[in-house]
Amino acid sequence: MIVFVVCCQLTALVVRAQEPILQLPDSLKTDSIPPPLYPFLSNDSLISYYVVEDTAEYTYGMICADLDYFLTTYPDLVHDQPMGQSEFGLELRTIRIGRPALNKRSVFLVGNIHAREDFSSKLLMKFLNVYLLAIDGKSTLYPNAKLLLDSIDIYITPVANPDGLKIAHDDLAGIEQAFALVKDSIFVEDSYTEWKANGLGIDLNDTFDDGNFELKKGGVVHTKPASEGYKGLIPAEANETQALQNFVLAKRPLITASFHTKGNIFFWADAKTHPIFKNVDTEIVQKAAAVSGFRVSSISKNPADYGCGLENYVRSKLGLIGVCVELSRGDKTRFQHPDNMFNLEVWERAWQLPYLYIENAVIYGSRIEENARLYMGN
Ligand SMILES: [Zn+2]
């Protein structure tokens, strides 16, 4: 099958289209699994507990307001986690779901590293909303949610690139002056709605310091700041990249899942780091494919294509599981599917994925830790 995705993985996919997809049963080779329509609340009277906008534009301000609502409503479960600031000074809002005392194990769910890919933040926010209701006994969608609190902390950064998201949404309040200073020096592909980079025109998922920065070419098509495809002059040049790197170095989440759009596919392994994981990565991606119907990419071979994403950074720097999840169907354009397609395109296929990563970080916890320990040589 030829795969067209205009996202972080564009150039890599041109190469990968020649490679075989990982061998899976026929039933898992396509994204044709009919999505079940699960009710997500125990009964309709609980609808007021559901706050996330899932059929229209969901702005950064709305996301922050909903995070504040969760912090206030679930003070013993939802905790503010300082992460740092964007280039234009916005907080990289991050929350921890867990007991008041830190758990030694964690999982990290990240959205919107790429600005226009706002289905990713919407998925994580809707998941967060329903997961908290599940802990509270108001939803049966995630049956072990409460039990898992004993075993793991969940960190969620729904919007890792708030400046970029605000640019893509033409929602410049709070960043107007900072953006005006650089706007004219940044090349724009298509339109501002299709903005993918951070506020300074650096494509964040080409910037992580995984040792491949000099080699990295895939998707990097500009030598100056642009709405996409410019990696900056040095690794981790962007504030957002540094903040995410510092966070994973400090917390060492067993699994980091970075959500993007488009393609309904997992980019989950590269030839350099795959041996570290002794097939734990393979087993987890096969489970993820089974519940979503998404395709599983072949193992990436050329660091010039795959390098410098957050998922690559956690694999090469920490020996921990890192996966890039591409939500929604791919096509040949930069354009995102309409806001009102979110439930059909994303939620109905991917609602189990965040939960699956949490559960499997617990199930495979000891093996992931042992593999990382051997890799790091301590
Ligand atoms: Zn992306």
Boltz pocket constraint, residues with backbone or C-beta under 6 A from the ligand:
constraints:
  - pocket:
      binder: B
      contacts: [[A, 7], [A, 8], [A, 9], [A, 114], [A, 117], [A, 259], [A, 260], [A, 261], [A, 262]]
      max_distance: 6.0
